[in-house]
């Protein structure tokens, strides 16, 4: 079963998404997917995955210099 994680982020530009792309692609399972909604005021990151915990995703973004907070 897929789990959907939704995060508020500080990612604002397509270039920043491009910077994170290789990391997120490696992290998300082959059946999962991720995307950013940069038009949303919270710069939403949505991740569909079978195995990833939200803390791993937020840590990845924080290690790359971005704020990332899971929305419940």
C-alpha positions, 0 to 999 in steps of 0.5 A, spaced: 500 500 500 502 506 498 503 512 503 502 519 501 507 524 505 505 532 504 511 537 506 511 544 507 518 546 504 522 552 503 524 550 495 522 556 491 525 555 484 525 550 479 533 550 479 532 548 487 528 542 484 533 540 479 538 540 485 534 535 489 531 531 483 537 526 484 537 525 491 529 524 491 529 519 485 534 515 489 530 515 495 523 514 492 522 506 491 521 504 483 513 504 484 513 511 488 513 518 485 514 525 488 513 532 485 513 539 488 507 545 487 511 551 487 505 555 485 502 553 492 504 558 498 507 553 502 511 550 496 508 543 497 512 537 496 508 530 495 511 524 496 508 517 494 512 511 497 511 504 500 517 504 504 519 511 506 518 514 513 517 522 513 523 523 517 528 521 512 525 525 506 525 531 511 532 530 513 534 529 506 531 536 504 534 539 511 541 536 509 541 540 502 539 547 506 531 547 505 526 547 511 521 541 510 515 540 515 510 534 514 503 537 514 498 532 517 
